[in-house]
């Protein structure tokens, strides 16, 4: 479901909520497909925004990086551990069955993601982050895809997947309102993972994912040479997923996010790993509805490695559609993401 301005509503979009006027009178019911006449009428009646489902956008979306069922299992594995809410670190001991399940799920995630690596920029990897569990899954999948792109061996991929999924496990030790100014969740996370008898590298990822390449990070201000390479990668994917959620909420142009991250190369982030990451991630996922600097709206239908901000887009009018490769049209730019 997307909440769009009436100006961005398109023919064929389906209402996902009833539409009422200011007096509470029902104008259109949930489930009705918009027509040109309906849109014009709603504009005249002063309706400014609509909650809609876009069947056309859904039809453009390619396969997911892993099956929905496997994504749900990965989410459940994180939630099972996060909900333990250990009274203290010394008493934290996950059931063997939970860790056995996590081992199996991680192996399946790596195997399935590997089959999609050549199309990583055109399949759904990240989903909008709504809670800690969804964020954990996003960071895990974004990290694994980059690791596959860099041809990490299976051992490193497993450590990366575990560490990325559980990087914020230490937050389970904090009150919900705790601002965590001292980044205590990284310290707690390390100790919890060591107590779980997981690889020490996994614990390091939890401890170091807020450290910075130039030594300005938290909690210890480690220099680059003392930060594990897998921790450096999770620092990138964690920041990206959090920032993408922010840009969506406040409508910040995603170009600004990428420019900001690139400006942080070899200061906040490992530049080589950052470049590899940007070669595997879709800034504007296939099926996204965007606005161009001409004012026209279009759908993203394809992405290309090395050009994350210049996808192929499809413009639709009454006579059909036109596909435009923004790499070949330097005067055209994306100014807004309307719906992802």
SENUKOL-410403 format. One line per 4 residues: number of its first residue (from 1); their letters; for each residue x, y, z of C-alpha. Coordinates in Angstrom, 3 decimals. Example, Ala and Ser with C-alpha at 12.3 -4.5 7.8 and 13.67 -1.06 7.14 Angstrom:
! residues 2
1) as) 12.300:-4.500:7.800; 13.670:-1.060:7.140
***
This chain:
! residues 340
1) xxxx) 0.000:0.000:0.000; 1.224:3.506:-0.844; -0.022:6.912:0.211; 0.221:9.178:-2.849
5) xxxx) -0.783:12.706:-3.740; -3.860:12.956:-5.920; -1.629:14.457:-8.658; 0.397:11.214:-8.693
9) xxxx) -2.587:8.876:-8.772; -2.692:6.908:-11.999; -5.383:5.177:-13.984; -5.641:1.556:-12.853
13) xxxx) -4.392:2.124:-9.302; -6.707:0.449:-6.786; -7.940:2.146:-3.624; -6.697:0.333:-0.520
17) xxxx) -8.886:2.457:1.813; -12.282:4.128:1.533; -12.184:7.799:0.512; -14.275:10.308:2.477
21) xxxx) -14.838:14.035:2.102; -14.323:16.550:4.931; -17.848:15.887:6.253; -17.314:12.140:6.440
25) xxxx) -19.351:11.304:3.341; -18.117:8.246:1.446; -16.805:9.212:-1.983; -15.252:5.966:-3.234
29) xxxx) -14.992:2.533:-1.685; -11.886:0.474:-1.062; -11.112:-1.843:-3.985; -12.262:0.500:-6.759
33) xxxx) -9.826:0.964:-9.649; -9.187:4.624:-10.437; -10.246:6.072:-13.770; -9.538:9.464:-15.268
37) xxxx) -13.077:10.533:-14.313; -12.710:9.386:-10.697; -9.374:11.189:-10.301; -10.753:14.424:-11.749
41) xxxx) -13.795:14.232:-9.459; -11.691:13.649:-6.354; -9.525:16.641:-7.242; -12.598:18.862:-7.569
45) xxxx) -13.825:17.662:-4.174; -10.557:18.659:-2.532; -9.098:15.212:-1.884; -5.341:15.595:-1.621
49) xxxx) -3.971:12.102:-0.922; -5.031:8.514:-1.519; -4.021:5.133:-0.155; -3.632:2.902:-3.173
53) xxxx) -2.313:-0.407:-4.414; -0.675:-0.314:-7.834; -1.160:-3.576:-9.764; 0.956:-2.297:-12.663
57) xxxx) 3.924:-1.587:-10.390; 3.579:-5.056:-8.880; 3.579:-6.619:-12.348; 6.973:-5.017:-13.053
61) xxxx) 8.685:-6.370:-9.974; 11.097:-9.238:-10.546; 11.744:-12.191:-8.272; 12.837:-11.621:-4.706
65) xxxx) 16.401:-12.389:-3.706; 15.087:-15.264:-1.579; 11.667:-16.883:-1.259; 9.103:-15.115:0.937
69) xxxx) 8.903:-18.176:3.151; 12.663:-18.176:3.705; 12.646:-14.453:4.451; 9.973:-15.107:7.074
73) xxxx) 12.066:-17.891:8.608; 15.077:-15.569:8.777; 12.950:-12.926:10.466; 11.604:-15.487:12.942
77) xxxx) 15.133:-16.623:13.827; 16.093:-13.062:14.741; 12.870:-12.461:16.652; 13.259:-15.654:18.688
81) xxxx) 16.648:-14.486:19.967; 15.693:-10.824:20.339; 12.605:-11.673:22.414; 14.649:-13.622:24.957
85) xxxx) 15.233:-10.343:26.809; 18.006:-11.814:28.929; 17.866:-10.630:32.526; 21.603:-10.257:32.301
89) xxxx) 24.377:-11.324:29.974; 25.575:-14.140:32.208; 22.185:-15.890:31.977; 21.900:-15.621:28.181
93) xxxx) 21.918:-19.074:26.611; 19.854:-19.565:23.434; 18.281:-23.027:23.060; 20.319:-25.343:20.835
97) xxxx) 17.251:-25.819:18.630; 17.124:-22.085:17.885; 20.774:-21.992:16.844; 20.410:-25.179:14.776
101) xxxx) 17.482:-23.624:12.933; 19.435:-20.416:12.362; 22.371:-22.379:10.958; 20.104:-24.145:8.486
105) xxxx) 18.270:-20.975:7.461; 21.520:-19.044:6.911; 22.856:-21.812:4.638; 19.613:-21.709:2.621
109) xxxx) 19.744:-17.901:2.381; 23.280:-17.974:0.987; 22.432:-20.744:-1.495; 19.298:-19.008:-2.802
113) xxxx) 20.869:-15.558:-2.957; 23.797:-16.979:-4.952; 21.409:-18.002:-7.738; 20.234:-14.389:-8.106
117) xxxx) 23.564:-12.575:-7.849; 23.744:-11.701:-11.564; 20.389:-9.906:-11.257; 20.873:-8.486:-7.767
121) xxxx) 20.105:-4.892:-8.805; 16.801:-5.985:-10.362; 15.397:-8.247:-7.665; 13.906:-7.255:-4.340
125) xxxx) 16.542:-7.429:-1.620; 15.514:-4.717:0.802; 11.988:-4.194:2.109; 10.858:-1.030:3.922
129) xxxx) 12.047:-1.308:7.530; 9.140:-1.274:9.980; 10.798:-2.810:13.043; 14.024:-4.294:14.375
133) xxxx) 13.362:-7.679:12.774; 12.792:-6.287:9.279; 15.873:-4.100:9.615; 17.939:-7.114:10.686
137) xxxx) 16.775:-9.129:7.663; 17.499:-6.223:5.299; 21.014:-5.761:6.642; 21.654:-9.506:6.427
141) xxxx) 20.520:-9.807:2.805; 22.252:-6.612:1.648; 25.478:-7.837:3.254; 25.248:-11.346:1.799
145) xxxx) 24.642:-10.038:-1.716; 27.713:-7.814:-1.497; 29.725:-10.703:-0.082; 28.666:-12.903:-2.999
149) xxxx) 29.551:-10.136:-5.450; 33.023:-9.977:-3.860; 33.272:-13.792:-4.061; 33.734:-14.352:-0.333
153) xxxx) 34.201:-18.018:0.573; 31.385:-19.872:2.329; 32.866:-19.517:5.804; 33.098:-15.744:5.515
157) xxxx) 29.615:-15.576:3.998; 28.194:-17.488:6.981; 29.975:-15.246:9.489; 28.776:-12.215:7.541
161) xxxx) 25.159:-13.436:7.443; 25.103:-14.258:11.177; 26.801:-11.014:12.174; 24.620:-8.849:9.935
165) xxxx) 21.395:-10.488:11.120; 22.345:-10.221:14.792; 24.284:-6.936:14.737; 21.684:-5.192:16.928
169) xxxx) 20.956:-8.107:19.256; 22.389:-6.064:22.137; 19.388:-3.718:21.913; 17.357:-6.470:23.575
173) xxxx) 19.222:-5.552:26.773; 18.167:-1.893:26.655; 14.910:-0.194:27.700; 12.841:0.790:24.623
177) xxxx) 13.283:4.498:25.409; 17.052:4.323:25.959; 18.846:6.608:23.490; 21.962:4.438:23.839
181) xxxx) 24.339:7.406:23.693; 27.262:5.211:24.665; 26.412:2.620:21.970; 26.050:0.068:24.727
185) xxxx) 24.088:-2.224:22.419; 27.331:-2.988:20.577; 29.010:-4.040:23.823; 26.013:-6.080:24.959
189) xxxx) 25.642:-7.632:21.510; 29.227:-8.852:21.521; 28.838:-10.487:24.920; 25.499:-12.094:24.059
193) xxxx) 26.907:-13.606:20.870; 30.008:-14.893:22.625; 27.677:-16.508:25.170; 25.868:-18.162:22.261
197) xxxx) 29.103:-19.950:21.265; 28.960:-18.392:17.798; 32.125:-17.599:15.860; 34.102:-14.752:17.459
201) xxxx) 33.935:-12.897:14.134; 30.143:-12.732:14.466; 30.569:-11.134:17.892; 33.064:-8.653:16.440
205) xxxx) 30.535:-7.538:13.830; 28.048:-6.709:16.592; 30.767:-4.877:18.507; 32.211:-2.937:15.559
209) xxxx) 29.347:-2.047:13.192; 29.338:1.572:14.444; 33.103:2.016:14.163; 34.376:4.303:11.382
213) xxxx) 37.194:3.864:8.894; 39.044:6.938:10.163; 38.775:6.033:13.854; 35.971:8.461:14.668
217) xxxx) 33.350:5.781:15.319; 31.872:4.128:18.410; 32.189:2.732:20.979; 36.000:2.457:20.913
221) xxxx) 37.084:4.713:18.041; 39.016:1.887:16.394; 41.260:2.681:13.408; 40.526:0.889:10.133
225) xxxx) 43.285:-1.683:10.616; 41.646:-2.872:13.839; 38.119:-3.183:12.412; 37.291:-6.560:10.888
229) xxxx) 36.512:-6.282:7.130; 33.113:-7.919:7.657; 32.322:-5.329:10.317; 33.232:-2.591:7.836
233) xxxx) 30.751:-4.037:5.351; 27.930:-4.312:7.892; 28.630:-0.703:8.902; 27.717:0.235:5.319
237) xxxx) 24.611:-1.935:4.957; 23.308:-0.966:8.410; 23.728:2.741:7.699; 22.145:2.387:4.255
241) xxxx) 19.026:0.572:5.461; 18.440:3.071:8.266; 19.047:6.014:5.935; 16.749:4.619:3.230
245) xxxx) 13.929:4.455:5.773; 14.586:8.078:6.697; 14.656:9.320:3.091; 11.335:7.593:2.443
249) xxxx) 9.671:9.222:5.451; 10.939:12.761:4.849; 11.074:12.558:1.009; 14.793:13.341:0.878
253) xxxx) 16.145:12.727:-2.656; 18.017:9.441:-2.683; 20.781:11.044:-4.729; 21.692:12.978:-1.588
257) xxxx) 22.064:9.750:0.379; 24.429:8.219:-2.176; 26.438:11.421:-2.474; 26.697:11.597:1.319
261) xxxx) 27.865:7.996:1.580; 30.426:8.403:-1.202; 31.708:11.563:0.500; 32.266:9.383:3.571
265) xxxx) 34.483:6.953:1.666; 37.676:6.235:3.643; 36.452:8.458:6.474; 33.219:6.897:7.721
269) xxxx) 33.226:3.900:5.359; 35.709:1.602:3.632; 35.610:3.067:0.112; 36.361:-0.191:-1.711
273) xxxx) 33.597:-2.029:0.119; 31.242:0.903:-0.414; 31.815:0.810:-4.173; 31.171:-2.931:-4.239
277) xxxx) 27.983:-2.452:-2.221; 26.662:0.210:-4.595; 27.206:-2.215:-7.488; 24.751:-4.661:-5.924
281) xxxx) 21.965:-2.513:-4.495; 18.937:-0.936:-6.183; 18.547:2.677:-5.084; 15.295:2.813:-7.063
285) xxxx) 13.900:-0.744:-7.038; 12.147:-2.120:-10.104; 8.468:-1.189:-9.907; 9.108:2.112:-8.109
289) xxxx) 7.055:5.111:-9.205; 9.297:8.156:-9.607; 9.100:11.760:-10.818; 11.500:13.171:-13.385
293) xxxx) 12.799:16.741:-13.566; 10.356:17.282:-16.440; 7.496:16.807:-13.985; 6.357:13.529:-15.536
297) xxxx) 5.985:10.343:-13.534; 7.478:7.022:-14.626; 8.050:3.476:-13.432; 11.508:1.992:-12.898
301) xxxx) 11.819:-1.141:-15.057; 15.540:-1.918:-14.807; 18.833:-1.028:-13.119; 22.440:-1.317:-14.229
305) xxxx) 25.653:-1.944:-12.293; 27.844:1.202:-11.960; 24.855:3.529:-12.568; 22.704:3.235:-9.413
309) xxxx) 21.000:6.601:-9.932; 20.322:6.181:-13.668; 17.791:3.349:-14.136; 15.687:2.546:-17.191
313) xxxx) 12.229:4.066:-16.686; 8.881:3.658:-18.410; 6.664:6.659:-19.177; 2.992:5.852:-19.726
317) xxxx) 0.362:7.931:-21.527; -2.950:7.381:-23.292; -1.207:6.024:-26.372; 1.034:3.426:-24.732
321) xxxx) 4.448:3.617:-23.116; 7.996:4.758:-23.834; 11.088:3.264:-22.173; 13.946:5.646:-21.461
325) xxxx) 17.481:4.690:-20.369; 18.578:7.557:-18.130; 22.238:6.661:-18.739; 21.691:7.804:-22.325
329) xxxx) 19.664:10.887:-21.329; 21.950:13.018:-19.110; 19.455:15.892:-19.059; 16.824:13.722:-17.371
333) xxxx) 17.101:13.127:-13.624; 14.944:11.603:-10.914; 13.751:14.259:-8.503; 11.418:12.241:-6.285
337) xxxx) 10.524:8.705:-5.276; 6.724:8.636:-5.134; 6.166:4.992:-4.186; 8.531:2.046:-3.794
***
